[in-house]
Amino acid sequence: MEIKSKIGNRIKELREVKQMSQKDLAYASDLDRSYIASVENGQRNISIVNIEKIAVALGVSLKEFFGNDKFDNDSTSS
């Protein structure tokens, strides 16, 4: 799985745990809902700045965001 999909899946996973809609997350992170959707679908290259905005909106640190076995170096391609 490529890194864009891994990040998108992680955002969706954390968002669903917090019981937030894409619209809620977009508002809380000051990003557009369609941008959130395209990131979650692995269609966008997301900047680290926007990852931080999303992590803050989800109430997790960057360490918690990336501290997941899904980010192991097994097959990270672009």
Secondary structure, DSSP 8 states (H G I E B T S, - for coil): --HHHHHHHHHHHHHHHTT--HHHHHHHHT--HHHHHHHHTT-S---HHHHHHHHHHHT--HHHHH-SGGGSTTS---
